[in-house]
């Protein structure tokens, strides 16, 4: 019996252990508040690929300013796992479950291309990245200059500011300010 996962056909192993294993896929693990960094570190030490989106921010206190790493998706950690590793992640006490779509029973899978674009946006953006509700579809664009050159996404206008947005169907949209002369329509 074949199972199809994100257009990839996975064959179950037979009683001898032969068969094609399902490839790794990106899932969203739900973790305890303020345990995101420690959980990512523990999973990495176990050999499990993780991605915790963080960005540097300057925080102002009454007596000082301090630069900190701010977690962009509180209580969420992206894990790139196969079916065995998927079970190992849940063994950590700081992980409660996987994100599941409404009326579904299996963990929701983030497509590889969405994760690649999201990671590229965070790694190369000089502006603060915002995660928000899903935006209305706009023109598909490619960045032609600056540190985000090559990134494809949607060109949108929010509160009078132009932005490039990268969709993450499960979470909404990551966006960053960009000028219109830095992009070309695809």
ZAROKOL-254292 format. One record per atom (N, C-alpha, C): residue in three letters; x, y, z. Coordinates in steps of 0.1 Angstrom, whole numbers, padded with zeros to 4 digits, always signed. Layout:
! residues N
ALAXYZ/...
! end
This chain:
! residues 186
UNK+0008-0012+0000/UNK+0000+0000+0000/UNK+0009+0012+0000/UNK+0006+0022-0009/UNK+0014+0034-0010/UNK+0007+0046-0003/UNK+0015+0054+0003/UNK+0010+0066+0009/UNK+0016+0078+0002/UNK+0009+0088-0001/UNK+0014+0100-0008/UNK+0015+0111+0002/UNK+0027+0117+0003/UNK+0030+0128+0012/UNK+0036+0139+0004/UNK+0029+0150+0002/UNK+0034+0162-0005/UNK+0039+0158-0019/UNK+0031+0150-0026/UNK+0035+0146-0040/UNK+0047+0137-0040/UNK+0051+0131-0029/UNK+0062+0121-0029/UNK+0055+0108-0024/UNK+0058+0098-0032/UNK+0052+0085-0029/UNK+0061+0077-0019/UNK+0056+0073-0008/UNK+0063+0066+0002/UNK+0058+0052+0003/UNK+0067+0042+0003/UNK+0062+0028+0004/UNK+0065+0024+0018/UNK+0056+0017+0025/UNK+0058+0012+0038/UNK+0068+0000+0037/UNK+0076-0002+0048/UNK+0086-0013+0048/UNK+0078-0026+0050/UNK+0083-0036+0044/UNK+0076-0049+0046/UNK+0082-0056+0059/UNK+0078-0068+0061/UNK+0081-0074+0074/UNK+0096-0077+0075/UNK+0104-0077+0064/UNK+0118-0079+0064/UNK+0125-0066+0066/UNK+0118-0055+0066/UNK+0124-0042+0068/UNK+0128-0035+0055/UNK+0125-0041+0044/UNK+0128-0035+0031/UNK+0117-0026+0027/UNK+0120-0016+0019/UNK+0110-0007+0014/UNK+0117+0007+0014/UNK+0110+0016+0008/UNK+0115+0030+0007/UNK+0110+0038+0019/UNK+0119+0044+0026/UNK+0115+0052+0037/UNK+0110+0066+0032/UNK+0101+0072+0040/UNK+0097+0085+0036/UNK+0108+0095+0038/UNK+0110+0105+0030/UNK+0120+0114+0032/UNK+0117+0124+0043/UNK+0127+0131+0047/UNK+0125+0141+0058/UNK+0116+0152+0053/UNK+0108+0158+0062/UNK+0099+0169+0059/UNK+0099+0178+0071/UNK+0096+0191+0068/UNK+0095+0201+0078/UNK+0082+0201+0086/UNK+0083+0200+0099/UNK+0071+0200+0108/UNK+0073+0211+0118/UNK+0062+0216+0124/UNK+0063+0226+0134/UNK+0060+0219+0148/UNK+0070+0219+0156/UNK+0069+0213+0169/UNK+0065+0225+0179/UNK+0054+0222+0187/UNK+0050+0232+0197/UNK+0057+0229+0210/UNK+0064+0240+0215/UNK+0072+0238+0227/UNK+0067+0248+0238/UNK+0072+0245+0250/UNK+0069+0254+0261/UNK+0074+0268+0259/UNK+0067+0278+0264/UNK+0071+0292+0262/UNK+0085+0294+0269/UNK+0093+0301+0262/UNK+0107+0304+0266/UNK+0116+0292+0266/UNK+0112+0281+0260/UNK+0120+0269+0259/UNK+0125+0266+0245/UNK+0122+0276+0236/UNK+0125+0273+0222/UNK+0140+0271+0219/UNK+0149+0280+0224/UNK+0163+0279+0222/UNK+0169+0267+0228/UNK+0166+0264+0240/UNK+0171+0252+0247/UNK+0167+0239+0240/UNK+0154+0239+0236/UNK+0149+0227+0229/UNK+0156+0225+0216/UNK+0158+0236+0208/UNK+0165+0235+0196/UNK+0179+0229+0198/UNK+0186+0234+0208/UNK+0199+0229+0211/UNK+0199+0215+0215/UNK+0190+0210+0223/UNK+0189+0196+0227/UNK+0186+0187+0215/UNK+0177+0191+0206/UNK+0174+0184+0194/UNK+0186+0183+0185/UNK+0194+0194+0183/UNK+0206+0194+0175/UNK+0216+0184+0180/UNK+0217+0184+0194/UNK+0227+0174+0200/UNK+0223+0160+0198/UNK+0210+0158+0195/UNK+0205+0144+0192/UNK+0206+0141+0177/UNK+0211+0151+0169/UNK+0213+0148+0155/UNK+0201+0152+0147/UNK+0191+0159+0153/UNK+0179+0162+0145/UNK+0180+0177+0140/UNK+0178+0179+0127/UNK+0179+0192+0122/UNK+0167+0201+0126/UNK+0171+0213+0131/UNK+0161+0222+0136/UNK+0163+0236+0130/UNK+0153+0244+0130/UNK+0154+0258+0126/UNK+0145+0266+0135/UNK+0152+0275+0142/UNK+0145+0284+0151/UNK+0147+0298+0146/UNK+0137+0305+0140/UNK+0139+0318+0135/UNK+0140+0328+0146/UNK+0152+0335+0146/UNK+0155+0345+0155/UNK+0161+0357+0148/UNK+0159+0369+0153/UNK+0165+0381+0147/UNK+0170+0390+0159/UNK+0181+0397+0156/UNK+0187+0406+0166/UNK+0179+0419+0167/UNK+0176+0422+0179/UNK+0168+0435+0182/UNK+0175+0442+0193/UNK+0173+0455+0193/UNK+0178+0463+0205/UNK+0166+0466+0214/UNK+0168+0462+0226/UNK+0157+0465+0236/UNK+0162+0476+0245/UNK+0152+0485+0248/UNK+0155+0496+0257/UNK+0149+0494+0271/UNK+0157+0495+0281/UNK+0153+0495+0295/UNK+0155+0509+0300/UNK+0150+0512+0312/UNK+0151+0525+0317/UNK+0166+0530+0319/UNK+0175+0520+0321/UNK+0189+0524+0324/UNK+0199+0520+0313/UNK+0194+0512+0303/UNK+0204+0508+0293/UNK+0197+0502+0281/UNK+0205+0500+0270/UNK+0200+0494+0258/UNK+0208+0481+0257/UNK+0201+0470+0252/UNK+0208+0458+0250/UNK+0204+0451+0237/UNK+0213+0445+0230/UNK+0210+0438+0218/UNK+0207+0423+0222/UNK+0195+0418+0218/UNK+0191+0405+0221/UNK+0187+0397+0208/UNK+0187+0384+0209/UNK+0181+0375+0199/UNK+0167+0373+0202/UNK+0157+0378+0194/UNK+0143+0376+0197/UNK+0138+0365+0188/UNK+0131+0355+0195/UNK+0125+0344+0188/UNK+0113+0350+0180/UNK+0112+0347+0167/UNK+0102+0352+0158/UNK+0089+0345+0159/UNK+0090+0332+0162/UNK+0078+0323+0163/UNK+0077+0317+0177/UNK+0072+0325+0187/UNK+0072+0319+0201/UNK+0064+0306+0202/UNK+0069+0297+0210/UNK+0064+0284+0212/UNK+0064+0275+0200/UNK+0072+0278+0190/UNK+0072+0270+0178/UNK+0087+0268+0174/UNK+0090+0256+0169/UNK+0103+0252+0165/UNK+0101+0243+0152/UNK+0108+0247+0141/UNK+0107+0239+0129/UNK+0117+0227+0130/UNK+0113+0215+0127/UNK+0121+0203+0127/UNK+0120+0197+0114/UNK+0132+0192+0109/UNK+0133+0185+0096/UNK+0135+0170+0099/UNK+0125+0162+0099/UNK+0125+0149+0104/UNK+0120+0138+0095/UNK+0124+0126+0097/UNK+0118+0114+0091/UNK+0108+0109+0101/UNK+0102+0097+0098/UNK+0091+0092+0107/UNK+0097+0088+0120/UNK+0109+0082+0121/UNK+0115+0078+0134/UNK+0119+0091+0142/UNK+0126+0100+0136/UNK+0129+0113+0143/UNK+0117+0120+0148/UNK+0106+0119+0140/UNK+0094+0126+0144/UNK+0089+0121+0158/UNK+0091+0108+0161/UNK+0087+0103+0174/UNK+0097+0107+0185/UNK+0110+0108+0181/UNK+0120+0112+0191/UNK+0118+0126+0196/UNK+0114+0135+0187/UNK+0112+0149+0191/UNK+0101+0149+0202/UNK+0091+0141+0201/UNK+0080+0142+0211/UNK+0085+0136+0225/UNK+0096+0130+0226/UNK+0101+0124+0238/UNK+0106+0135+0248/UNK+0110+0147+0242/UNK+0114+0158+0251/UNK+0103+0163+0258/UNK+0105+0166+0271/UNK+0094+0171+0279/UNK+0090+0185+0275/UNK+0098+0193+0269/UNK+0095+0207+0265/UNK+0087+0207+0252/UNK+0085+0196+0245/UNK+0077+0195+0233/UNK+0064+0189+0236/UNK+0053+0196+0233/UNK+0040+0191+0237/UNK+0033+0183+0225/UNK+0035+0188+0213/UNK+0028+0182+0201/UNK+0034+0188+0188/UNK+0028+0184+0177/UNK+0031+0190+0164/UNK+0019+0198+0160/UNK+0021+0209+0152/UNK+0010+0217+0147/UNK+0002+0208+0138/UNK-0011+0208+0139/UNK-0020+0201+0131/UNK-0031+0210+0126/UNK-0034+0209+0113/UNK-0044+0217+0107/UNK-0058+0213+0112/UNK-0067+0222+0111/UNK-0081+0220+0116/UNK-0087+0208+0108/UNK-0093+0199+0115/UNK-0100+0187+0109/UNK-0090+0177+0103/UNK-0078+0178+0107/UNK-0067+0168+0103/UNK-0062+0161+0116/UNK-0056+0150+0113/UNK-0051+0142+0124/UNK-0035+0141+0124/UNK-0030+0142+0112/UNK-0015+0141+0110/UNK-0009+0155+0112/UNK+0004+0155+0116/UNK+0011+0168+0117/UNK+0011+0175+0103/UNK+0010+0188+0104/UNK+0010+0197+0091/UNK+0025+0198+0086/UNK+0026+0196+0073/UNK+0039+0197+0067/UNK+0041+0210+0060/UNK+0053+0217+0063/UNK+0057+0229+0057/UNK+0064+0225+0044/UNK+0060+0229+0032/UNK+0067+0226+0020/UNK+0082+0231+0020/UNK+0091+0223+0015/UNK+0105+0227+0015/UNK+0108+0241+0009/UNK+0101+0244-0002/UNK+0104+0257-0009/UNK+0100+0269+0000/UNK+0089+0267+0008/UNK+0085+0278+0017/UNK+0095+0279+0028/UNK+0101+0268+0033/UNK+0111+0269+0044/UNK+0124+0275+0038/UNK+0128+0271+0026/UNK+0140+0277+0020/UNK+0138+0292+0019/UNK+0127+0297+0014/UNK+0125+0311+0012/UNK+0125+0319+0025/UNK+0118+0313+0035/UNK+0117+0319+0048/UNK+0131+0320+0055/UNK+0139+0309+0054/UNK+0153+0310+0059/UNK+0161+0320+0052/UNK+0160+0321+0039/UNK+0168+0330+0031/UNK+0164+0345+0035/UNK+0151+0347+0037/UNK+0146+0360+0041/UNK+0152+0364+0054/UNK+0152+0355+0064/UNK+0157+0358+0077/UNK+0173+0360+0077/UNK+0179+0352+0069/UNK+0194+0352+0069/UNK+0200+0365+0062/UNK+0192+0370+0052/UNK+0198+0381+0044/UNK+0191+0394+0046/UNK+0181+0395+0053/UNK+0174+0408+0054/UNK+0181+0417+0064/UNK+0182+0430+0060/UNK+0188+0440+0069/UNK+0177+0447+0077/UNK+0165+0445+0073/UNK+0154+0451+0080/UNK+0147+0440+0089/UNK+0139+0445+0099/UNK+0132+0435+0108/UNK+0122+0428+0100/UNK+0121+0415+0102/UNK+0111+0406+0096/UNK+0099+0405+0105/UNK+0088+0406+0099/UNK+0075+0405+0107/UNK+0067+0393+0102/UNK+0061+0386+0112/UNK+0053+0375+0108/UNK+0039+0380+0111/UNK+0030+0378+0102/UNK+0016+0383+0104/UNK+0006+0374+0097/UNK-0006+0379+0098/UNK-0017+0371+0091/UNK-0014+0370+0077/UNK-0021+0360+0070/UNK-0020+0358+0056/UNK-0024+0371+0049/UNK-0016+0376+0040/UNK-0019+0388+0032/UNK-0027+0384+0019/UNK-0034+0393+0014/UNK-0040+0391+0001/UNK-0030+0389-0010/UNK-0033+0380-0019/UNK-0023+0378-0030/UNK-0019+0390-0038/UNK-0007+0392-0040/UNK-0002+0404-0047/UNK+0006+0399-0059/UNK+0013+0408-0065/UNK+0022+0405-0077/UNK+0033+0396-0072/UNK+0037+0386-0079/UNK+0048+0378-0076/UNK+0060+0385-0082/UNK+0071+0387-0073/UNK+0082+0394-0077/UNK+0095+0387-0073/UNK+0106+0392-0079/UNK+0120+0387-0076/UNK+0128+0399-0072/UNK+0135+0398-0061/UNK+0144+0409-0057/UNK+0156+0409-0066/UNK+0159+0421-0072/UNK+0170+0422-0082/UNK+0182+0429-0076/UNK+0182+0436-0064/UNK+0194+0442-0059/UNK+0193+0442-0044/UNK+0204+0443-0037/UNK+0204+0444-0023/UNK+0207+0430-0017/UNK+0207+0429-0004/UNK+0211+0416+0003/UNK+0201+0405+0000/UNK+0189+0408-0004/UNK+0179+0398-0007/UNK+0178+0394-0021/UNK+0188+0398-0029/UNK+0188+0396-0044/UNK+0185+0381-0047/UNK+0176+0378-0056/UNK+0172+0364-0059/UNK+0160+0359-0052/UNK+0156+0365-0041/UNK+0145+0360-0033/UNK+0132+0363-0041/UNK+0123+0353-0042/UNK+0110+0354-0049/UNK+0099+0355-0038/UNK+0090+0363-0040/UNK+0079+0364-0030/UNK+0068+0373-0036/UNK+0059+0378-0027/UNK+0048+0387-0032/UNK+0051+0401-0028/UNK+0049+0410-0037/UNK+0050+0424-0034/UNK+0037+0430-0029/UNK+0037+0435-0017/UNK+0025+0440-0011/UNK+0027+0453-0005/UNK+0016+0460-0002/UNK+0016+0473+0004/UNK+0008+0471+0017/UNK+0014+0475+0028/UNK+0008+0474+0042/UNK+0010+0487+0049/UNK-0001+0493+0052/UNK-0001+0506+0059/UNK+0008+0516+0051/UNK+0007+0517+0038/UNK+0014+0526+0030/UNK+0029+0522+0028/UNK+0034+0511+0033/UNK+0048+0507+0031/UNK+0048+0495+0022/UNK+0057+0495+0013/UNK+0059+0484+0004/UNK+0068+0473+0010/UNK+0064+0461+0008/UNK+0071+0449+0015/UNK+0072+0438+0005/UNK+0082+0429+0007/UNK+0082+0416+0000/UNK+0077+0406+0011/UNK+0068+0398+0007/UNK+0062+0388+0016/UNK+0065+0374+0012/UNK+0068+0365+0021/UNK+0071+0351+0018/UNK+0060+0343+0026/UNK+0052+0336+0019/UNK+0041+0328+0026/UNK+0047+0316+0033/UNK+0041+0313+0045/UNK+0043+0301+0052/UNK+0029+0297+0055/UNK+0023+0288+0047/UNK+0009+0286+0048/UNK+0004+0283+0062/UNK+0012+0276+0070/UNK+0007+0273+0084/UNK+0007+0284+0093/UNK+0016+0294+0091/UNK+0017+0305+0100/UNK+0012+0319+0095/UNK+0012+0320+0083/UNK+0008+0333+0077/UNK+0019+0338+0067/UNK+0024+0350+0069/UNK+0033+0356+0060/UNK+0045+0363+0067/UNK+0057+0360+0063/UNK+0068+0368+0068/UNK+0071+0379+0058/UNK+0073+0391+0062/UNK+0075+0402+0053/UNK+0085+0412+0058/UNK+0091+0419+0049/UNK+0101+0429+0052/UNK+0100+0441+0043/UNK+0103+0453+0048/UNK+0102+0465+0040/UNK+0112+0464+0028/UNK+0107+0468+0016/UNK+0116+0469+0004/UNK+0110+0479-0005/UNK+0119+0486-0012/UNK+0115+0496-0022/UNK+0111+0490-0035/UNK+0102+0496-0042/UNK+0097+0491-0055/UNK+0108+0490-0065/UNK+0118+0498-0065/UNK+0129+0497-0075/UNK+0139+0486-0072/UNK+0137+0478-0061/UNK+0145+0467-0058/UNK+0140+0454-0063/UNK+0128+0454-0069/UNK+0121+0442-0074/UNK+0117+0443-0088/UNK+0115+0431-0094/UNK+0110+0430-0108/UNK+0098+0420-0108/UNK+0088+0422-0116/UNK+0077+0414-0116/UNK+0081+0401-0123/UNK+0076+0390-0118/UNK+0079+0377-0125/UNK+0068+0373-0135/
! end
